[in-house]
Amino acid sequence: MLGDLRDAGKIVPVMPSEPEMPAQVVDSIGREDLVKAAGVYGDPEWGEPIEYDHLIIEHDAGTAEITVYNRGIMLLFAASEIIRRIHRVCCVIEDADNKPR
């Protein structure tokens, strides 16, 4: 959550502490076909504080960068299929990050 978009650079990224991405995250990205979902979704004006998700997916053909503003609001009021797919992957990433190591 951000109080101001200028704070986005201060966010600590969620990254696996393992040498490789957890299998469930890789599987989820493939199942949801997020490599083709690069872009910006949502609107930072829709909520305060601003919910901010930023995914960078590095793959054989390059990099897919996905930014979502106010994912929760998007799910409730503008629930497109792409937002649901991004949400499912974000949930898997959050679950993988919270598992005991």
N, C-alpha and C positions, 0 to 999 in steps of 0.2 A: 504494500500500500504506500502511496506517495501523497504527501500534502501538496507538492508542487512538482511538475514535470522536470524541473531542473535538478531534482534530487535523484533521478534515475541512475546516474553514474555512481551514486553512493551505495546502491544495493549490492549486497553480497550474493554472488551467483550460487545457485544450487548445482553442484557438480559432484559426480561420483568420486569417492575417495579411493576406489579401486582403480587398477590400471586400465581397465576396460569398462565401457558402459554396461550396466546390468542388463542381462538378457531380456528381462521383462520390459525394459524401456525400449530396447532395440526392436523387439517384437511389436510393441504398441505403435511405435513410429511407422513401421512397415504396414501393419494392419490398417492404420488410419490414413495411410498414404500422405503423410505430412510433408514429404520432400517436395511435393507439387503445390503446397499451400503457402508458399512464401508470400508475405505481404503484411499490411497493417489492417487491423480489424478493430471495430469499436470506436468510441469517441471519448477522449479524456474529459470532456465537459459533462458527461453523464453521471458523475458521482464524485463525492468528496468524503474521505480521501479517494484518490484514484487507484483502482486496482490495476496493476501493471504486470503483464507476463511478456517475457522476451525469450524466445527460443532460437538458438543457433544450432542447426543440424548440419554437420559436416558429413558429406557422403562422397562416393567415388566420382560423381559428375560435378562436384562443387560444393556450394553452401546454400542452404535454404534458411532465410532469416524471417521469423514470424514475430510480430508484435501485436498484442491484444490489450486494449484498454477496457477496463470494467467488464471482465469476462462474466461475472455473476449477473450483472444487469443485462448483458447481451443474451445470456441463456434464458432469462425470464421474458424479455420483451422483443428480442430480435433473433430468436433461436434458429439460426441457419444451420444446415448440416455441417459446414466447415467449422463453425464455433463449437458444435457438439464434439466433433472429432478432435479439435485442439484441446478442449476441456478434458476428454478422456485421457489423452496423452499426458497432460499436466498432472492429472490425478495419479497416474502411474509413476511419474517422476517424483511427485511428493511422497508417495508411499515408499518408493525405493530409498529415498533420502532419509526417511524416518525409521527404517528397519535397523535393528541392532546389528552391529558389525562384529 
